[in-house]
Amino acid sequence: MVRLASVFALAVAGFVAAAPVRFPRLAKRAFALQDYADFQISDGTAGNAAAEANAVFVDPFAGVDLATVDAATLKAVQTMREAAEDAETSQFNPAIKAASGAEADALQNGKIKNKVLKLTGEVQALNIQLAQAKAKGKDTASITKKIADEQKKLSHNIDLDTQAAGQASKGVTGGSAAASTGTNNAATDTGADDSAASTDDSSDAAASTGSASGSSVSFAVQDYAAFQISDGTAGNAEAQANAVFVDPFAGVDLATLDDSVAKNMETMRKAAEAAETDKFNPAIKAASGADADALQAGKIKNKVLKLTGEVQVLKIKLAKAQASGDDTSSIESKIAEEQKKLSTNIATDKKNAGKPSKGVA
């Protein structure tokens, strides 16, 4: 792992914390553009992503007046952030889809660490832009709001990484920072995961630009026992549910998906719903104490799974309706209703973070 902190050394003398100090403009670039393989942080173990990401994007600027960072340095930060995002959509998502068991878990942990890396770069780029806007006396309301939005996504993914502390984490390599050709005036999270979206992050669904055709994308029906997420611990239901229903379509134009995809997804959603009504509810009623609590936490995770599937099916229908020029008001209203339910259950799961969760498969 190459640490960018070694790229440069800045000596600042006579700094007085109580007084605002404008540092001299950097005489040379303080941040070297690197290929993704040289700055990625996903290999190893989970739990330390925040510090590792800071070592890449934040620590090199310690003691530096961000308003004096030159355009080439800002562009380098943005380009490396884009490389991390490309690794998520082009490499992590398909690798996780193709993997299973311990390897899939390790790749998921690596993806979360990569999200922390990506979002740390995004927030740092925005912080540089904010400092420069302030120095010029420009309005900073939009940048400040964007920072708050992205910091929320970052904090969420740091929490997920912390919850997985000590677990194996696996990365993907091959992305090249220098391969990015687009010039962005502001760092943007076109993905995901970071639902996005509701999820980051969600953000994790499809990229807002350059979406690939989904005509060749398949989504096989799985038995509930194979995709349920309730066993284990609470707190990470959102990411787990996205891995089932959302991540497989990262970067894909949902309007181009075969009708069988939505049909299969709806079948799995119904299976999760049946597990709730036919298994979780009677099991919780019959249980008591810690067992009942674990089942209740598992039920909440199952609700997140079910509703994530439902919202994704609706988004596919919305994309197809928009592509056909049909009225979408009823679908949009339904998405809003189901998304509200989903957000409520995600929040409940997060409150239970770390507690035992029990499934019924």
N, C-alpha and C positions, 0 to 999 in steps of 0.2 A: 504493500500500500504506500504510495508516494504521498508524502505530506507536503502540501503546498506552502506550509509555514516556512519551509526552508528556501523558498524561492527568493526571498529578499529579507533584508534586515533594515529596520528603521531605527535611528537613534533620535530620541526626542528629549531635549534637555530643558530644564527650567519650567516644567509644566506645573501650573497651580490649579488644582481642581476647582477652586472657587471662582476662578475667572475664566470667561470664554476666551479660548485661544484659537486663532486661525493659523494652522500649520502651513508652511510653504508648500507650493505645488510640487508634486513628485517629479523628480528630474527624469525618471525612467519608469516604464511600466512595472507595477508592483505585483502583477499577477500573470503567470504564464499559462497560455492555453495548452491543455493536455488532452490526450485521447481518453475516452471513457475508461478503458482498461487500466489506466494509470491512476485514476482518482476514485474509482468505484469503491464502495465500502461494504458491499453485501456479503463477501466471503468471510467466514469465521463463525461468530456467535451473535445472537441478538442481545439487545439490552443497552448498547452503547452508541447507538446511531447518532444521537444529538451531538455528542462530543466529536465523533468522527466527521460528521458533516460540517461542524463548525471549523474543524481543522482545515477543511478544504476551502470553504467559502467565507468564513468570518475571521478566524484568527490571523490570517495574513494582513488584515486591515487594522489590527489592534494599534491604537494610538494615532491613526490616520484620520484627518479631517475628510470625511467622505465627499464633501462638496468639491474637493480638489482632485478626485479620481478622474483620470482622463477617459476619453471616449473609447479608446482601444481596450482599456482594462474592463470597463463596463460591458463591452461587447463580448469579451472573453468569458466573463461570468455568465452572461446570458447564453452563450453558445454551449458552454459546458452543462448548464442547466437543461438546455434542449437535448443534449446527448443523453442525459439521465432519463429524461422523459421518453426519448425514443427507445431506450433500453427497456423501459417498462412496457410500452405498448407493442414493440416489435419482437422482444425477446422473452421477458418474464411471463407475459400473459400466455403465449402459446406453449412455453415450457411447462408452466403450471398445469395447463389443460392436458398436456400429454403425460404428465407424471402422476404418481400415486404414492400413498403411504408416506414414509419418512422423507423421501425426496421431495414430494409435493409440499410438505410442511416446511422443509428447509428453504425451498424456493419462495414460498409465501413470505417467510420471515425476511428473506433477501429482498423481496419486492417492497416490503414495508420499509426496510432500511434505505432502499433506493428512493422511496417516496420522501423520506426525511431529507435525504441528500438533495433531491430535486427542489423541494419546497424551501429548504434552507438557502439554496442558490437564488431562488425566486425572491424571497424576502430580502436577501442582501442586495440584489439588484434594485429592488424597489426602494430600499433604504438609501442607496446611493442617489437614485433619482430624486428622492424626497429632499435630501441634503442639498442637492444642486438647485432644485426648485426654490427652496427657502433662501439660498444664497442670492438668487436672482430676484427675490421678492415676488415670486409667482404664487398663484393660488395652489394650495396643496391638498385640498379637500378630497379630490378623486384618488390621489396617490395614497393618502392616509387611509381611506376606506379600503382600498385594494390591499394594503399591508395588513389591515385588521382581518380581512377575509382570508388571506393566505396564511396568516399566523395561526388562525383557528384550525385550518387544515393541518398545518405543521404540528401544532400541539397535539392534535388527535392522533397523528401517526407516531409521534414520539411516545405517547401513552401506549399505543399498541406494541411498539418495540420494547418498551419497558416491561410490559406484561409478559413478553416472551423471553425475558432475560435468561441467558444461559442455554437457550435452545440453539440447535444447529441452524446456521444461516448460509445459504448458497447463492452465489451471484451468477451473472451471465456477462460475458465479455464479447467484444467485437464491435461495439458502438464506437464511432469516431467523432470527437468533438469538432474536429476540423471539417467534417463532412457536412455540417449544417451550413446552408447557404443563405437562409433567410436572415434579414436584418430587422430586428425588432426594436422599437423605441421603448417598449416596456416589456418586462418579463411577464409571461402569461402562462397559466396552467390550462392547456387545452384538453387534458385528460380527465382525468379523473379523478382515479381514483380517488384524488384526491378528491368522489363524488362526488366524492361527490360526492361536485354534485352534492346531493345530500351527503354524498359520499365524497369523498374527496376528489373529495375527494374524490369522490365521487367522481365524481370527476373521473371516475374511472371508466365510465361507459365508453362512448366513442369520441374520437378526436373531432373537434369542431370543424377542422379543415382537412382536406386531403383524405377523406374517408374512402376506404377500399370497398369494392363491390362485395356483397355478402352472398352472391349467387352460388358460390362454391362452399359456403360455410354450412356445416351440419351440426345438429344438436341432438344427441341420442338420448332417449328416455332412459332414466336410471331408476332402479328400485329405491324406495325411500331410505332404506337402510344404508344405501351406498352414498347418498348425498346429504343426509341429515347432519345437523351441526350442533345438536344439543348436548352431546356427551363431552365432558371436560370441565372447563371453567367458563364463567360468564364474563362479559366485557368486550368480546371481540366478534359478536354476532354480525355486525355490519360488514366487516371485511370478509368473513366466512361466507355470508350469503352472496356478496358480490362475486366471490370466486366461483360460485355455482351458476348464477344467473346473469351477471353483468360483464365480468372480465373476459369471458370467451368472445365478446363482441367488440372489444376495444378496437377503435379505428375502423369499424365496419359501418357502412351506410345501412341503417336498419331497414330502410325502404326496399332494399334489394334482397332481403332474406327470403328464402323459400317459405311457403306457408306452413310447411311441416315443422319449422323451427318454433313458431309461436304455439302450434298445436302440442308439440312435445313438452314445451315449457309449461303450458297450461296444465298438462297431465301431471307434471311433477308438482306444480303449485297445489293442485287438488289433493295430491298425496300428502303434502304437508298439512293441508287443512284437515284432512281425515284423521291424521295422527293427533291433531289437537283435540278434535271433538270426540273421537272414538277411543283414544288411548290416554292422552295427557289428563284430560278432565276427570275420568274415573280413577286413574292412578293417583292423582293428587287428592281426590276425595277420600280414597282409602288409606292414604299415608298420613304420617304425622311427624312432627319434629324436623330433624335435619333432612330426612328423606323427602318430606313434603316440600321443604324449602328448595332442595336441589331440583326436584321435578318442576317446581314453579319457575325457577331460573331457566330450566330447559324448555319449558313452554314458551317463555318470552323469546328465547333464541329462535324457537321454531316459528313464532309469529313474525319475527324479522325475516326469516327465510321465506315464509309464505308470501308476505307482502312485497318483498324484493322481487319475487317472481311475478307477482301480479302487476307491479308498476312497470317492470321490464316488458311484459306482454303488451301492456297498454301503450308503452312508448313505441313498440314495433308497429302497432296498429296506427298510432298517430303519424309516424313517419310515412307509412304507406298511404294514409289518407291525404296527407299533405302533398305527396308526390302525385296523387291522382287528382288533386285540386278539389277534394271533397271538403265539406264543412267539418271542422274538427272541434267545435265548441263543446260538444258532449263528452268527447274523449278527454279533452283538456280538463274539464270539470271533474271527471272521474279520477284522472291522475292526481289532481290536487287533493281530492278526498283521501285517496289511498296513500299518498305521500305523507299526509298529515298523520295517519295512523302509523305508518312506518317510522316516522321520526319519533313519535311518542314511545314506541317499543324499543327503538335504538337507545333512546335516552334512559329507559328503564334498565336495559341490559348493561349500559355503562355504569349505572349506579350500583349494579351487582358485581362489578369487575372484581375478579379474583375469587369469587365464591364458587363452590361446587355447582355444577350443572349436570343434570341427569336426563338422558333421552329415553325413548320408549321403543326403539327399533329392536 
